[in-house]
Each structure stands twice: as structure tokens, then as C-alpha cells.
Amino acid sequence: MTIHQHSSWELQISAGTGPVEVRRFVAALAPALAERCGERGLQILDTRSDGGGEQDGEPRSVSLRLGGDPQALAMIELVLADQLGTHELIDDARRERR
């Protein structure tokens, strides 16, 4: 098995073709993930937002380029294992009782 050393990694957060609520979630999730990365020895080298809606300006995706601690980068999948995958958006709007 060969391990390739990388000086940076890209973490993409995407709403896919989801509605504005999901794009807002992407916009809110990106800084939260950036903070967690910092807590785990990673640095945000660059942030890029793509595909903002014409009317609302919310991004379809946000990419974080990660660098920093070589040990953390070498084990990035383990360092961020609890953050990778699907994040669930749950509507907490108060509903009128009947």
C-alpha cells in the first residue's frame, strides 16, 4: 500500500439541486466545518462558493481547501471521519396545533 503525501485537500459541501433552504444550510454549515477543522489541526487555505441563486444569492456549494498540520493531513479521513457524509437538515418551524 502506498500513501501519497498531499499538501492540501479540498472539502466540498454541496446542496446539489436542492431548494433555497438547503443552500442556506450549506452556507451555514461551511463556517461550522471550518471551525471544526481548525480545532483538529487543519487550516483553511481558501474558501470558494459556487452557483449562488439569482434571487437569493445562496451558494449551491462551498469548497474549503485544507492545509496545515502534516500529521492531520496524512490522516485527514480519520481526523474528519465524524464530519464526512450526509448532514441532515431538520425543520424546527413551529407548527400550529389543531
WOHUGI-V224957 format. One record per run of one state. SS is the DSSP state (A for helix, B for strand, O for the rest). FROM is the first residue (numbers start at 0). LEN is the number of residues. If there is no record, write none. Layout:
ss-><SS,SS>
from-><FROM,FROM>
len-><LEN,LEN>
//
This chain:
ss-><O,B,O,A,O,B,O,B,O,A,O,A,O>
from-><0,8,14,19,39,41,50,60,68,69,74,75,79>
len-><8,6,5,20,2,9,10,8,1,5,1,4,19>
//
